[in-house]
Amino acid sequence: MLKIITITAGFTTPSTTELLGQQLADATRKNLAAQGEQVEIIQVSLGDLAKPLTDFFSLGFASGQLAVALDHLRKADAVITVTPTFKASYSGLFKMFWDIVDDQDVHGKPVLLAATGGTARHSLMVEHSMRPLFAYLRMHIMPTAVFAATDDYGADLDLQPRINRAAQELAHYLSGTYGYRPTSGNQLTEKANKPNTQETLNAGSFFGIAGQKRPGPQAAQVTRPQGSVGLSVTPFEELLRAD
């Protein structure tokens, strides 16, 4: 059974941030179920962990609900994480949580990014702030991120198709449709029917897609017109010694 953890940084219950996380998780579950995959969804609301997070920075260790959340993250096959937009970036609570996550616990995990905000003008926050953070953690970031503004709920028919597209990408990745699927230890392995070529996973890339090794550059063949004279180059060291 695949385990997906949703980590949302909303401050109220319910919140649009938590709602978006649930919508993405439900859509991913439906896509995986259609492919015969069983899924367990684990929901973590960082609003409930505000005090344990503050204690961590004072005491230096996680306890209680925070320790349980970190353990769920360590064992999860994929992550869906959503933050509200504050000052054109992710919230401080969101950053506090990801600051204490051990890089090795999430290295190679697929992650679907999403955010909420009062206006669509903040939508590029996901690209400018969130993607670099999770690229630093060397997670495999799904190509489609979802930003939901206040007007998107009840008025914009575009939101659900975006949710479905992002969820479908994560489901395809987890089910191995793209040629890889997670195994224990946060490692990735090729499908049995895929030939062992010189392909390698581009861990930490923005889109989490496989990058193909290419042969090194070939020496360029220079052809000079007949009768032309080649230029000579004087090494820089000789120029310094020249009178």
N, C-alpha and C positions, 0 to 999 in steps of 0.2 A: 504493500500500500504506500502510495506517495504521500508525503507530508508537506503541506504548504503553510507557511506562517505569514499572517498579515500583521504588520506593525504600523499602527496609526498614531499620530501625535495630536489628535484633537483634544481640546480642553473641556468640552461639555459632552454630556451624554443625554440624548444622541447628538451627534455632530455630523456635518456634511463630510468631514474628513473620514470619520468612521464608516459612514454610509457608502462612500466611494470605495473604501477598502472591501466592504462586504460585497458590493456589486462586482468588483473585479474578481474576488474569490469565487463567487457563485458562477460567474461566466466561465472561469477557468475550469471549475469542477464539471460543468455541463459539457465543455469541449472534451475533457479527458474521459468522461463517462461514455461519450459517443465513440471513443476509441478503445473502450473496454478497460480503462484504468480506474482503480479505486483510489479515492483521495480522502485524506483527513485534513481538515482546515483548523488551524490553531490561531486564535485571535488574541493579539496583545495590544492593549490600549495604554499608551505611554502616560496619559493623564493619571492613571492609577499608580504609576511608578514614580511620580515626581519626587516624593520624599525619599524612597530608596535610592534614587539616582543622586540626590543631593548628599545622602549619607555616604554613598560610594566615594565621592570626591573628598569627603572628610575623613573617612575611615580606611579607604583603600581596598575594600572588598565588597562583593555583592552578597546580599542576604535576602531571605524571604521571596517575595514575588519576583524581584529583579533577577535573582539567581535562577528561578524556574524559567523565566522568559529567555535568559541567555542560554539555558540548556536546550530549550525548544528550538531556538535559532541554530544552535550547533548541530542538532539532529535533523533539521528540516532539509528537504530536497530543493525547495525554492522559496523565495521571499517576495511578498507584495508589500510595499511600504509607501505610506501616504503622509504628507505633511501639509499643514496650512501654510499660507504665504504670509510672512511677517517682514516688513521693510525690504521687499523685493528679494527675499531669500527664504530658506527653510527656518522653522522655529528653533529657538534655543533648546527646548526640550528634546526635539528631534536630534539635534546635533549632540547633546549630552549623551543620549543613548548610544549613538554610533561611535562616539569617542571612546567608549569603554569596551566596545566589541573587539575581541582579539582578531587580528587580520587573518590568522590561520584558520579560524572557525568558519569563515565565510569565503575563503579563497576558492574560486571556481563555482560558487553557487549562482544560479540564475536569479535575477532580481527584476521585478517589474516596478517601474517608478510612476508615482502619481502625486498630484498636489491639488489643493483647492485654494480659491482666492476670491476676493470680492469683485474683481473685474478681470476680463480676459487680457488686459494689458500686461498682467503679470505672468502670462503663460510661458514665456521664454525662461522663467526662473528655473524650470526643470532642466533645461539644457545648460544654462550658465552656472548653476549652483549644484544641482543634485547629481548630474552625470559625472562631473569631476570627482565628487566625493566617493562615489561607488566605483569609479575607475581606479581611484587610489587604493580601495580595498580589494581590487583585482577580482571583482565579481563580474559575471557575465550579464550585461545589461541588455534587456530586450529592446528591439528597435523602436517600438511605439511606446511612448509615455502618454499619460492622460492628465490633462489639466481641466478641472471643472470650476467654472466661475459660478457665482450665485445665480445668474440668469440662466444657466444651463439646466437647472432643475425645474421641470415643468414647462419651460418655454422653448428650449433648444432641442430639436429632434436629432441633432448631431452627436449628442453625448453617448447614447447607447451603442451606436455603431463603432465609436472610438473604443469604448469599453470592450466590445466583442472582438475587435481587431487585436487589441493588446492581449486579451485573454487567450485568443487563438494562437498567437505567437508563443506565449509561454507554454500552452498545452502541447503544441507541436514540438517544442524543445524538450519537454519532459517525456513525451511519449516516444522520442527517438525519430520522429519524422524527418528531422533535419540531419540525421546521421549520428547523433550522439545522445546519450542520456546519462543522468547522474547515477553513480553507484556509491557504496559506502565509502567513507573517508573523503567525501567531497571531491573525488576524482571523476574524470569523464572517460568513457570508453567508447570505442567505435562499435557500431552494430556488427553482428556476426557476418551479415551478407555484404559488408562494405569492404572492398579490397584494402589491404594495408599499403597505402601510398605514402608519399612524402608530405602529407598534410599534417598540420599541427594546430592545436587550439590556441587562439590568440587571447590568452587570459588577460583580463583587465582592459580589453578593448571596449569602446563605447557600445558596440552592438553585440558583443559576445559571439561573433560568428567565426567559423574556422578560416584561418588564413593559410594559403598554400605557399609552401617554400618554392622559391624560384631559383634557378641557377644564377651564379654570380655574373656580373657584367662581362661581356666579351670585349676584347681589345678592339677599338675602332679601327677600321681600315681607312687610311687617308690616301686619297688619290689626288695628285697635283696635276694641273694642266701642263702639257708639254712645253718645255722652255722656261717654266717658272723656277724661281730660286727659293729654297727653303730658308726660313728664318732661324737664326741661332739665338739661344737664350743664355745670358750670363748669370751664373748663380749669385744670389744676394750677398753671400760672404765675399765674393770677389769684388763686387761693387763697393763694399765697405773698405776693402784694402786698396782700392784704386786711388792714385794721386790726383 
